[in-house]
């Protein structure tokens, strides 16, 4: 149980300054890409049928052609999720609240499977990795891209009216490479990089236009504090596609999206899972990311990332998901302190999980991470 | 003499059409199918694996080579069966229960097949009982288990325990791999090997099925 919030009052300005490496003093902030509804429900004590919500969302996503076609149940669920998210940010004592824009992009229907091991019920959604909606030129011609006027920041507007002073919206956007894999299916995409690279380029360009517009619109919103751009690009052993392919086809487009954010003076945080070390120079120099998130001890412990890149970008999170899922509370506290000792004194670091506050981590371990960070801050006068 | 180099290079460059044509041409010249496998296809896939490990090749190149290898293998398969040629081993492979991720598993399956193994792919979200039942009714001597999540990898332990309970553990070697899996975890659950990537899995399978390794 979280006996009291991480901090009494939100202070997004401090979080922003840490992300932009403008200061080395002040408390180490907490920052997550997302928290699963089960975690938010447990933290807040607000009952929420997370499995039903996930099933509803994933039976709907993929068939929505426009926001007008959202049924009342799904709309009510979306509002309930926003309220839960707000309550979670308040209860934990975060400087931000995570919000997802409404982008009616038709995606491949995801599958659900019950991991059944981490918690009583732990459904997770899984992407079809074989065939997507666009497998050839005919599919591409038939695909219904959303018009830009269908994109809505209604969730930002809604949340903005309910945030406490000092809190800002952390706008989460699902990235173009991730959507490319969803739309084409990973195997189809892999073959197309050799068989029809022009098709890959065309799908990427469609996604980039949507992303560039949405991120620009969101970054311009006065309630938005930063953009958290989620785009997984690697396995544990290396990038999915060659750095050469990424440099030619993906990075210039990522730069357009980051520029749309930076045009409004907001930080651009990249979440990218896997061993993306071979892509880091391009992320930093070509794209211009301000911060990097998603780390696994198995690939490279977060302290090593921090040591390598601390002078160029901020580092976010990094408490290993395996430890949070299977370790003891004492082990989590020890590892949290170890990371803080390495990364906190130099600034440009936010504590958090290595990926997300996922439904399969132990809630007491999550609380231990928060409490140990709070203790660290108190010991340093914050 | 047939041009085995052409088949080798076609697989290496992921050119399925040329690979099939080169295999057909060699068969037309009466080259024994097993010779095509041993002297062109397996070395080509070994080189693909080597390039993947040193990050000269990435997943698309690996998939393209596997596709080219399969195009040639389709032509050889009936001839190999008729000649009584034995595979390097028989592998039962699958992503464990609760986990639907299978790109990595598919890559391992493709490389094992390219390495001369017979592969029985059970797909994703496979219950321990299904692994046990498949090992029971086949001549499998290797079981490969894959997982993406830190919680689903726990099914690997259950599967190994299932094999033990069915009295099959001494008959098969168990290899594990996937994003959250480590050598330490593999040791903890009593696996025989841990492959940090698809290429390593093939080397391990070869080592573990070498006569001295089979108990």
Contacts between the chains, C-beta under 8 A, distances in Angstrom:
chain1	res1	chain2	res2	distance
A	111	B	100	5.7
A	113	B	98	5.8
A	113	B	99	6.9
A	113	B	100	4.9
A	113	B	125	5.6
A	114	B	98	6.3
A	115	B	98	4.2
A	115	B	99	7.3
A	115	B	149	6.3
A	115	B	151	5.0
A	115	B	152	5.4
A	116	B	97	7.9
A	116	B	98	5.5
A	117	B	98	6.3
A	117	B	151	4.4
A	117	B	152	6.8
A	117	B	154	5.3
A	117	B	155	7.4
A	118	B	151	4.1
A	122	B	151	7.1
A	124	B	149	7.4
A	126	B	100	3.7
A	126	B	101	6.7
A	129	B	101	7.2
A	129	B	102	6.3
A	129	B	103	5.0
A	186	B	59	7.9
A	186	B	103	5.8
A	187	B	63	6.5
A	187	B	103	7.5
A	187	B	106	7.7
A	189	B	60	7.9
A	190	B	59	5.6
A	190	B	60	3.9
A	190	B	63	4.7
A	190	B	64	7.6
A	191	B	60	7.1
A	191	B	63	6.5
A	191	B	64	6.8
A	191	B	67	7.3
A	193	B	60	4.7
A	194	B	14	6.4
A	194	B	60	6.3
A	194	B	64	5.5
A	235	B	59	7.6
A	235	B	104	7.0
A	235	B	179	7.0
A	235	B	197	7.9
A	236	B	179	4.7
A	236	B	196	7.7
A	237	B	196	6.4
A	237	B	197	4.5
A	238	B	55	5.3
A	238	B	58	6.9
A	239	B	58	6.5
A	240	B	58	6.8
A	240	B	59	5.6
A	241	B	58	5.5
A	241	B	59	7.0
A	241	B	60	6.2
A	242	B	58	4.6
A	242	B	60	7.7
A	242	B	61	7.7
A	245	B	58	7.8
A	245	B	60	7.9
A	274	B	179	7.9
A	278	B	55	6.9
A	296	B	179	7.6
A	296	B	180	7.9
A	298	B	179	7.7
A	298	B	180	7.1
A	298	B	182	5.9
A	321	B	150	5.5
A	321	B	180	7.4
A	322	B	150	4.2
A	322	B	180	5.5
A	325	B	150	4.4
A	325	B	151	5.7
A	326	B	150	6.3
A	326	B	151	8.0
A	360	B	149	6.7
A	360	B	150	7.1
A	360	B	151	4.3
